[in-house]
Amino acid sequence: MKVRIQTHNLVACLVAVLAAVSAFISLINIHPQTVDANAPAYDLVITNARVVDGAGNPWFRADVAVKDRRIARIGRIQPNEAGKVVDARGQILAPGFIDVHTHVESIYRQPEAENFVRMGVTSLVSGNCGSSVTDVGQFLTRVKEQPLAVNLATLVGHGSVRRAVMNEEMRAPTPEELQKMEALVEQAMKDGAVGLSTGLIYVPGTYAKTDEVVALARVAARHGGIYATHMRDEGNGVVEAIRESIRIGEEVGMPIDISHFKISSKKLWGQTSTTLGLVSEARKRGLSVTIDQYAYTASSTSLDTLLPDWARAGGLDEGKKRLADPATRGRIVAEMKSGLKRSGFKDYAYAMVADYKPNAAFNGRSIAEIAKQARSKSGVDPQIEQIIEMYQSGGAGMVYHKMNEDDVRRIMREPWTMIASDSGVRRFGEGAPHPRGYGNNARVLGVYVRELRLLTLEDAIRKMTSLPAQTFGLRDRGLIREGFAADLVLFDENTVGDRATFAQPHQYPTGISHVFVNGAEVLTDGQMTAARPGVALRR
């Protein structure tokens, strides 16, 4: 009898508990419906779009819904389900473009990044060519304090790391110095860098031997990083430079991206079958090798690259001392003449000034033009003297017309080529910069897709979206997929195009109407908004 009473009491208790739980669950289920009965299911719906998903698939018609900064649904969606509706009216909806080769260490001074936004770019990878911030953690965390219109990732630059430890000395590091450099790379990778970059044409990166780069690349590889390189030579020594780049990645077992792939020696124009063949062969061996490219026949870098590497060792003051010595100056001039001859150019007419602080009147003009006016002489000798004078005055940003259009097209066709601008954040109207900073992505879509039909629309977008995301480890970007970040660009395939030229670079592209970063509109109906929804992207 006693056992039965206890059993009966236990059953009664269980029934009471179940009833209470059932009532609580009912309250949970009912409460949100009561409070949010009229709330829209989605924050935003883009209707009537022709969706190019970024994977290379053919376009398809669909609506795309966004909720809490992410793509929530793809299909047929009723407009009344959204807080805001954007009617695409048959325009192309693509993932936001990812520019993997930028120089935007100064982006916090221009957080709107308008020249990139207007190209449809929603994510930037900075720290290229061996030049980066060394405190990656501080650089990326700053996004929370000073929001940006775009997402931001960075590489850690070998040149910046080397300069922090060794200044600009032209020698190999001691074991202790190499250990310090490895520690800086280690910390940068822990703080979220997506890989290691090199600029082996620039001081001080040019003074590093291959084994030094391998040692630092090995550190980045342990954290799943990529090796992105402005290789040692893009002119007459381009073949050996590609081999060195591949060797570094192969030796440490990490992905390799060869930056702004080109041939900048006139004597080697047309040899891209050889240079691309080296990349293809490496991929056949199982190596993850990609390249990136801008859609122009001119590069842009500093004036001092026209001088021999050794002449620039130790920085500008040391360079000036060498030039003050007549014998050393004569050697520098002789090497500049020899290098010019080897490249196949008769003079420096190919070298255009982009930004020369001491005399803005030089901007947009060639060294040949400037020397003729300033020195009343033509020929290589007065041009070299003009270059030296400008170097001693602090240098200049330059645009170099040294590439061939057929090579540009051949490089662009390769399935493992990404589209990247090699640009910084531009201040509208300032200087005479390379037009790639205003028009690169739009130029590909307008010229190489629509006019020349070199690429399909779907493949061009893949080269700007999923391929960069996959290569640099940005896992939830680069595709229009449910659950992915809502980075999106809306454009008219019939009117999209670049307007920026070398003569008039400060012109925004046409045909791009809306840009969304993490679901927020940063460009709407062709007008910039005040939204700053960008986030830091860490490996």
C-alpha positions as CSV (number, residue, x, y, z in Angstrom):
1,M,0.0,0.0,0.0
2,K,2.8,2.3,0.9
3,V,4.6,1.7,-2.4
4,R,1.4,2.3,-4.3
5,I,0.9,5.7,-2.6
6,Q,4.5,6.7,-3.4
7,T,4.0,5.7,-7.1
8,H,0.7,7.5,-7.2
9,N,2.4,10.7,-5.8
10,L,5.2,10.4,-8.3
11,V,2.9,10.1,-11.2
12,A,0.9,13.1,-10.0
13,C,4.1,15.2,-9.7
14,L,5.2,14.2,-13.2
15,V,1.8,15.2,-14.6
16,A,2.1,18.6,-12.9
17,V,5.6,19.2,-14.2
18,L,4.5,18.3,-17.8
19,A,1.6,20.6,-17.6
20,A,3.8,23.5,-16.4
21,V,6.4,22.8,-19.2
22,S,3.6,22.7,-21.8
23,A,2.2,26.0,-20.6
24,F,5.7,27.6,-20.7
25,I,6.3,26.3,-24.3
26,S,2.9,27.7,-25.3
27,L,3.8,31.1,-23.9
28,I,7.2,31.1,-25.8
29,N,5.5,30.2,-29.0
30,I,2.7,32.7,-28.6
31,H,4.6,35.7,-27.3
32,P,6.8,36.5,-30.4
33,Q,3.8,36.1,-32.7
34,T,1.8,38.5,-30.6
35,V,4.6,41.2,-30.4
36,D,6.0,40.8,-34.0
37,A,2.8,39.8,-35.8
38,N,3.3,42.7,-38.4
39,A,7.1,42.5,-38.7
40,P,8.4,41.7,-42.2
41,A,10.0,38.3,-42.8
42,Y,13.1,39.9,-44.4
43,D,15.0,43.2,-44.1
44,L,15.4,43.5,-47.9
45,V,14.2,41.8,-51.1
46,I,15.7,42.4,-54.5
47,T,13.1,41.4,-57.0
48,N,13.2,40.6,-60.8
49,A,16.9,40.1,-60.9
50,R,19.0,38.0,-63.3
51,V,21.2,36.3,-60.8
52,V,24.8,35.4,-61.6
53,D,25.8,33.5,-58.5
54,G,29.6,33.8,-58.8
55,A,30.3,30.1,-59.3
56,G,30.4,30.3,-63.1
57,N,26.9,29.0,-63.5
58,P,24.5,30.4,-66.1
59,W,22.4,33.3,-64.9
60,F,18.8,32.6,-63.7
61,R,15.9,34.7,-62.7
62,A,15.1,35.0,-59.0
63,D,14.4,37.3,-56.1
64,V,16.9,37.4,-53.3
65,A,16.0,38.1,-49.7
66,V,18.3,39.5,-47.0
67,K,17.9,39.1,-43.2
68,D,20.3,40.1,-40.5
69,R,23.1,40.9,-43.0
70,R,22.9,37.6,-44.7
71,I,21.2,36.1,-47.8
72,A,18.2,34.4,-46.3
73,R,16.3,33.1,-49.3
74,I,16.7,32.8,-53.1
75,G,13.5,32.1,-55.2
76,R,10.1,33.7,-55.7
77,I,9.4,36.1,-52.8
78,Q,6.4,38.4,-52.3
79,P,7.4,42.1,-52.0
80,N,5.2,42.4,-48.9
81,E,7.5,40.0,-47.0
82,A,10.3,42.7,-46.9
83,G,11.0,45.9,-45.0
84,K,12.5,47.3,-48.2
85,V,12.2,46.2,-51.9
86,V,14.6,47.0,-54.7
87,D,13.3,46.2,-58.1
88,A,16.2,45.0,-60.3
89,R,14.1,45.2,-63.5
90,G,16.2,42.6,-65.2
91,Q,19.6,43.9,-64.2
92,I,22.4,41.5,-63.2
93,L,22.7,40.7,-59.5
94,A,26.1,39.4,-58.6
95,P,28.1,38.8,-55.5
96,G,30.0,41.9,-54.5
97,F,33.4,42.0,-56.2
98,I,36.5,41.1,-54.1
99,D,39.6,43.0,-54.9
100,V,42.5,40.9,-53.7
101,H,45.3,43.3,-54.7
102,T,44.9,46.7,-53.1
103,H,47.0,49.2,-51.2
104,V,44.6,50.7,-48.7
105,E,46.6,51.2,-45.5
106,S,45.2,54.7,-45.5
107,I,41.6,53.7,-45.8
108,Y,40.6,55.1,-42.4
109,R,41.2,58.6,-43.8
110,Q,38.6,57.9,-46.5
111,P,36.3,55.3,-45.0
112,E,33.7,55.6,-47.8
113,A,36.2,54.1,-50.3
114,E,34.1,55.6,-53.1
115,N,36.3,54.6,-56.0
116,F,36.0,50.9,-55.0
117,V,32.3,51.0,-54.1
118,R,31.4,52.6,-57.5
119,M,33.2,49.7,-59.2
120,G,31.0,47.2,-57.3
121,V,33.8,46.2,-54.9
122,T,32.6,45.2,-51.5
123,S,35.8,43.6,-50.0
124,L,39.4,44.6,-50.1
125,V,42.7,42.7,-49.5
126,S,45.4,45.1,-48.6
127,G,49.1,44.7,-47.6
128,N,50.3,43.6,-51.0
129,C,53.7,43.9,-52.7
130,G,55.5,43.4,-49.3
131,S,54.1,46.6,-47.8
132,S,51.6,46.5,-45.0
133,V,50.9,47.5,-41.5
134,T,52.9,45.5,-39.0
135,D,50.3,45.6,-36.3
136,V,47.5,43.7,-38.1
137,G,45.4,43.3,-34.9
138,Q,45.2,47.0,-34.4
139,F,44.6,47.7,-38.1
140,L,41.6,45.3,-38.3
141,T,40.1,46.1,-34.9
142,R,40.0,49.7,-35.9
143,V,37.0,48.9,-38.1
144,K,34.8,48.8,-35.0
145,E,35.9,52.3,-33.9
146,Q,35.9,53.8,-37.4
147,P,33.5,51.9,-39.6
148,L,34.1,51.5,-43.3
149,A,31.8,51.2,-46.3
150,V,33.6,48.0,-47.4
151,N,35.0,44.9,-45.8
152,L,38.7,44.8,-45.1
153,A,41.4,42.0,-45.0
154,T,45.2,42.3,-45.1
155,L,48.3,40.4,-45.8
156,V,51.4,40.9,-43.8
157,G,54.2,42.4,-45.9
158,H,57.7,40.9,-45.9
159,G,59.2,44.3,-46.8
160,S,57.6,46.1,-43.9
161,V,58.6,43.3,-41.5
162,R,62.2,43.4,-42.8
163,R,62.3,47.2,-42.5
164,A,61.1,47.0,-38.9
165,V,63.9,44.7,-38.0
166,M,66.7,45.6,-40.4
167,N,65.9,49.0,-41.7
168,E,66.9,49.1,-45.4
169,E,70.2,47.3,-45.1
170,M,71.4,45.4,-48.2
171,R,72.5,42.1,-46.6
172,A,71.1,38.8,-45.2
173,P,69.6,38.8,-41.8
174,T,71.4,37.4,-38.8
175,P,69.8,34.3,-37.1
176,E,68.5,36.7,-34.4
177,E,67.0,39.1,-36.9
178,L,65.4,36.3,-38.9
179,Q,63.8,35.1,-35.6
180,K,62.4,38.6,-34.9
181,M,60.9,38.7,-38.4
182,E,59.4,35.3,-38.0
183,A,57.9,36.4,-34.7
184,L,56.3,39.5,-36.4
185,V,54.8,37.3,-39.1
186,E,53.6,34.8,-36.5
187,Q,51.8,37.5,-34.6
188,A,50.3,39.0,-37.7
189,M,48.9,35.7,-38.7
190,K,47.4,35.1,-35.2
191,D,45.8,38.6,-35.5
192,G,44.1,37.6,-38.7
193,A,46.4,38.3,-41.7
194,V,45.4,36.2,-44.7
195,G,48.9,35.5,-45.7
196,L,52.4,36.8,-46.5
197,S,53.2,39.2,-49.3
198,T,56.5,40.1,-50.9
199,G,57.6,43.0,-53.1
200,L,60.9,41.6,-54.4
201,I,61.5,44.5,-56.8
202,Y,61.3,47.1,-54.0
203,V,63.6,48.1,-51.2
204,P,64.1,46.4,-48.8
205,G,62.5,43.2,-50.2
206,T,64.8,43.1,-53.2
207,Y,67.7,42.5,-50.8
208,A,66.3,39.2,-49.5
209,K,67.4,35.9,-50.8
210,T,65.0,33.1,-51.5
211,D,65.7,31.2,-48.3
212,E,64.8,34.2,-46.2
213,V,61.4,34.4,-47.9
214,V,60.9,30.7,-47.5
215,A,61.5,30.9,-43.8
216,L,58.8,33.6,-43.4
217,A,56.4,31.9,-45.7
218,R,56.7,28.8,-43.7
219,V,55.4,30.7,-40.6
220,A,52.4,32.0,-42.6
221,A,51.7,28.5,-44.0
222,R,51.3,27.1,-40.5
223,H,48.3,29.3,-40.1
224,G,46.8,28.4,-43.5
225,G,47.9,31.6,-45.2
226,I,48.6,32.3,-48.8
227,Y,51.9,33.6,-50.4
228,A,51.1,36.6,-52.6
229,T,54.1,38.0,-54.5
230,H,55.1,40.9,-56.5
231,M,57.9,38.8,-57.9
232,R,61.5,39.8,-58.4
233,D,61.3,40.7,-62.1
234,E,58.4,41.3,-64.5
235,G,60.7,42.2,-67.4
236,N,63.6,40.3,-68.9
237,G,63.9,38.1,-65.9
238,V,60.3,37.2,-65.6
239,V,60.6,33.5,-66.3
240,E,63.1,33.0,-63.5
241,A,61.0,35.1,-61.2
242,I,58.0,33.0,-61.8
243,R,60.0,29.9,-61.0
244,E,61.2,31.4,-57.8
245,S,57.6,32.3,-56.8
246,I,56.4,28.7,-57.4
247,R,59.4,27.2,-55.7
248,I,58.7,29.2,-52.5
249,G,55.1,28.0,-52.3
250,E,56.1,24.5,-53.2
251,E,58.8,24.2,-50.6
252,V,56.6,25.2,-47.7
253,G,53.3,23.7,-49.1
254,M,51.1,26.8,-49.3
255,P,49.0,28.4,-52.0
256,I,50.7,30.9,-54.3
257,D,49.2,34.0,-56.0
258,I,51.4,35.9,-58.4
259,S,50.4,39.5,-58.3
260,H,49.5,41.7,-61.4
261,F,50.8,39.0,-63.8
262,K,52.4,40.7,-66.9
263,I,55.3,41.0,-69.2
264,S,56.8,44.5,-69.0
265,S,59.8,44.0,-71.3
266,K,59.0,45.0,-74.9
267,K,61.5,42.4,-76.1
268,L,59.4,39.6,-74.5
269,W,56.0,40.7,-75.7
270,G,54.0,37.7,-76.9
271,Q,55.8,35.3,-74.6
272,T,52.9,34.8,-72.2
273,S,52.4,31.3,-73.6
274,T,55.7,30.6,-71.8
275,T,55.0,32.4,-68.6
276,L,51.4,31.1,-68.3
277,G,52.8,27.6,-69.1
278,L,54.9,27.7,-66.0
279,V,51.8,28.3,-63.9
280,S,49.9,25.6,-65.7
281,E,52.7,23.0,-65.2
282,A,52.8,23.8,-61.5
283,R,49.0,23.3,-61.2
284,K,49.3,20.0,-63.0
285,R,51.8,18.9,-60.3
286,G,49.1,19.7,-57.7
287,L,50.2,23.1,-56.6
288,S,47.6,25.7,-55.8
289,V,48.8,28.6,-58.0
290,T,46.7,31.5,-59.1
291,I,47.4,34.9,-60.6
292,D,45.7,38.3,-60.5
293,Q,45.6,41.0,-63.2
294,Y,44.3,44.5,-64.0
295,A,42.8,45.2,-67.4
296,Y,45.3,47.7,-68.7
297,T,48.6,47.8,-70.6
298,A,50.3,50.1,-68.1
299,S,51.5,49.5,-64.6
300,S,51.9,51.9,-61.8
301,T,54.6,52.1,-59.1
302,S,57.3,54.4,-57.8
303,L,59.9,56.4,-59.7
304,D,62.8,54.9,-57.7
305,T,62.4,51.5,-59.3
306,L,64.1,53.1,-62.4
307,L,67.3,53.3,-60.4
308,P,69.5,50.2,-59.6
309,D,68.6,48.3,-56.4
310,W,72.0,48.8,-54.8
311,A,71.8,52.6,-55.4
312,R,68.8,52.8,-53.1
313,A,70.1,50.7,-50.2
314,G,69.7,52.4,-46.9
315,G,67.1,54.8,-48.0
316,L,67.0,58.2,-49.7
317,D,69.8,59.9,-47.7
318,E,72.2,57.1,-48.5
319,G,71.1,57.2,-52.2
320,K,71.8,60.9,-52.3
321,K,75.3,60.3,-51.0
322,R,76.0,57.8,-53.7
323,L,74.8,60.2,-56.4
324,A,77.0,62.9,-55.0
325,D,80.1,60.8,-55.8
326,P,80.9,61.3,-59.5
327,A,82.2,57.7,-60.0
328,T,79.2,56.1,-58.3
329,R,76.8,58.4,-60.2
330,G,78.4,57.4,-63.4
331,R,77.9,53.8,-62.6
332,I,74.2,54.4,-61.7
333,V,73.6,56.2,-65.0
334,A,75.4,53.4,-67.0
335,E,73.2,50.8,-65.4
336,M,70.0,52.8,-66.1
337,K,71.0,53.0,-69.8
338,S,71.8,49.3,-69.9
339,G,68.5,48.4,-68.3
340,L,66.5,50.6,-70.7
341,K,68.2,49.0,-73.7
342,R,67.5,45.5,-72.4
343,S,63.8,46.3,-72.0
344,G,63.5,47.2,-75.6
345,F,62.5,50.9,-75.1
346,K,64.6,53.7,-76.7
347,D,63.9,56.2,-74.0
348,Y,61.6,57.0,-71.0
349,A,58.6,58.2,-73.0
350,Y,56.7,55.3,-71.6
351,A,57.1,56.6,-68.0
352,M,54.3,59.0,-67.0
353,V,54.2,61.0,-63.8
354,A,51.2,60.3,-61.6
355,D,52.0,62.3,-58.5
356,Y,55.0,64.5,-58.0
357,K,54.6,66.6,-54.9
358,P,57.3,69.3,-55.6
359,N,55.7,70.2,-58.9
360,A,52.1,69.2,-59.7
361,A,52.6,70.5,-63.3
362,F,54.6,67.3,-64.0
363,N,51.5,65.1,-63.3
364,G,50.2,63.4,-66.4
365,R,53.3,64.1,-68.4
366,S,56.1,61.7,-69.5
367,I,59.7,61.9,-68.3
368,A,60.7,62.6,-72.0
369,E,58.3,65.6,-72.1
370,I,59.4,66.9,-68.8
371,A,63.1,66.6,-69.5
372,K,62.8,68.3,-72.9
373,Q,61.0,71.3,-71.3
374,A,63.0,71.5,-68.1
375,R,66.4,70.9,-69.7
376,S,65.8,72.1,-73.3
377,K,67.3,68.8,-74.5
378,S,66.1,65.5,-76.0
379,G,67.5,62.1,-75.5
380,V,68.2,59.6,-72.8
381,D,70.9,61.5,-70.9
382,P,68.7,64.5,-69.9
383,Q,65.9,62.1,-69.1
384,I,68.1,60.2,-66.7
385,E,69.2,63.4,-65.1
386,Q,65.6,64.4,-64.7
387,I,64.8,61.1,-63.0
388,I,67.7,61.5,-60.6
389,E,66.7,65.0,-59.7
390,M,63.1,63.9,-59.0
391,Y,64.3,60.9,-57.0
392,Q,66.5,63.3,-54.8
393,S,63.5,65.5,-54.3
394,G,61.5,62.7,-52.7
395,G,60.4,60.6,-55.7
396,A,57.1,60.3,-57.5
397,G,54.3,58.0,-58.3
398,M,54.5,56.8,-61.9
399,V,52.5,55.1,-64.6
400,Y,54.6,52.9,-66.9
401,H,53.2,52.0,-70.4
402,K,55.2,48.8,-70.9
403,M,52.7,46.0,-71.7
404,N,51.1,44.5,-74.7
405,E,47.3,44.2,-75.2
406,D,47.5,40.7,-76.7
407,D,49.3,39.5,-73.6
408,V,46.7,41.1,-71.3
409,R,44.0,39.2,-73.2
410,R,45.8,35.9,-73.1
411,I,46.3,36.2,-69.3
412,M,42.7,37.1,-68.8
413,R,41.4,34.0,-70.5
414,E,43.0,31.6,-68.0
415,P,40.6,30.1,-65.6
416,W,42.8,30.7,-62.6
417,T,43.2,34.5,-63.3
418,M,41.5,36.9,-60.8
419,I,40.7,40.5,-61.5
420,A,42.4,43.0,-59.1
421,S,43.0,46.7,-59.4
422,D,46.4,47.2,-57.6
423,S,44.9,50.5,-56.5
424,G,44.6,52.5,-53.3
425,V,41.7,54.6,-52.1
426,R,41.5,57.6,-54.4
427,R,40.7,61.2,-53.5
428,F,38.7,62.5,-56.4
429,G,40.6,65.0,-58.5
430,E,44.0,64.6,-56.8
431,G,47.0,63.8,-59.0
432,A,47.0,61.8,-62.3
433,P,46.7,58.2,-61.0
434,H,46.3,55.1,-63.0
435,P,42.7,54.8,-64.2
436,R,42.4,51.2,-62.8
437,G,41.5,52.7,-59.4
438,Y,38.3,54.0,-60.9
439,G,37.4,51.6,-63.7
440,N,39.1,48.1,-63.4
441,N,36.1,45.9,-62.8
442,A,33.7,47.9,-65.0
443,R,36.3,47.8,-67.8
444,V,36.4,44.0,-67.7
445,L,32.6,43.8,-67.9
446,G,32.3,46.5,-70.6
447,V,35.2,45.9,-72.8
448,Y,36.3,42.3,-72.4
449,V,32.8,40.8,-71.8
450,R,30.4,42.9,-73.8
451,E,32.5,44.3,-76.6
452,L,35.3,41.8,-77.2
453,R,33.4,38.7,-75.9
454,L,36.7,37.4,-74.6
455,L,35.0,36.2,-71.5
456,T,31.4,35.2,-70.7
457,L,29.6,37.4,-68.2
458,E,29.4,34.4,-65.7
459,D,33.2,33.7,-65.9
460,A,34.2,37.3,-65.6
461,I,32.1,37.5,-62.4
462,R,33.6,34.3,-61.1
463,K,37.1,35.8,-61.5
464,M,35.9,38.8,-59.3
465,T,34.0,36.9,-56.7
466,S,34.2,33.2,-55.8
467,L,37.7,32.6,-57.1
468,P,39.2,35.4,-54.9
469,A,37.1,34.3,-51.9
470,Q,38.3,30.7,-52.4
471,T,41.9,31.7,-52.9
472,F,42.2,34.0,-49.9
473,G,40.0,31.9,-47.5
474,L,37.0,34.3,-47.3
475,R,34.6,31.4,-46.6
476,D,31.2,33.2,-46.6
477,R,31.8,35.6,-49.4
478,G,31.9,35.5,-53.2
479,L,28.7,33.5,-53.9
480,I,25.0,34.2,-53.9
481,R,24.0,31.4,-51.5
482,E,21.6,31.2,-48.7
483,G,23.5,31.8,-45.4
484,F,26.3,33.8,-47.1
485,A,27.0,37.4,-46.3
486,A,24.8,39.8,-48.3
487,D,27.6,41.5,-50.3
488,L,25.9,42.2,-53.6
489,V,26.2,44.4,-56.7
490,L,23.4,45.3,-59.2
491,F,24.4,46.5,-62.7
492,D,23.1,46.8,-66.2
493,E,25.2,44.5,-68.5
494,N,24.4,46.7,-71.5
495,T,25.7,50.0,-70.0
496,V,28.3,49.0,-67.5
497,G,31.8,50.3,-68.4
498,D,34.7,52.4,-67.4
499,R,35.1,56.1,-68.2
500,A,38.5,56.7,-66.5
501,T,41.3,57.2,-68.9
502,F,45.1,57.9,-68.5
503,A,44.5,61.5,-69.6
504,Q,41.4,61.9,-67.4
505,P,41.5,59.3,-64.7
506,H,39.1,60.8,-62.2
507,Q,35.9,59.5,-63.7
508,Y,33.5,56.9,-62.1
509,P,32.2,54.0,-64.1
510,T,28.7,53.7,-65.6
511,G,26.0,51.1,-65.3
512,I,26.4,50.1,-61.6
513,S,23.3,51.1,-59.7
514,H,23.3,49.4,-56.3
515,V,26.0,48.0,-54.0
516,F,25.2,46.2,-50.8
517,V,27.7,45.4,-48.1
518,N,26.5,43.0,-45.4
519,G,22.9,43.7,-46.5
520,A,23.2,47.5,-46.2
521,E,23.1,49.8,-49.2
522,V,26.3,51.8,-49.7
523,L,25.3,52.8,-53.2
524,T,21.7,53.2,-54.2
525,D,20.5,54.4,-57.6
526,G,24.0,55.4,-58.4
527,Q,24.4,57.6,-55.3
528,M,26.6,57.0,-52.3
529,T,24.9,56.6,-48.9
530,A,26.3,57.3,-45.4
531,A,26.2,53.6,-44.5
532,R,29.4,52.1,-43.1
533,P,28.6,48.3,-42.7
534,G,32.0,46.9,-43.5
535,V,33.7,44.4,-41.2
536,A,37.2,43.0,-40.8
537,L,37.8,39.8,-42.6
538,R,40.3,37.5,-40.9
539,R,41.8,34.2,-42.2
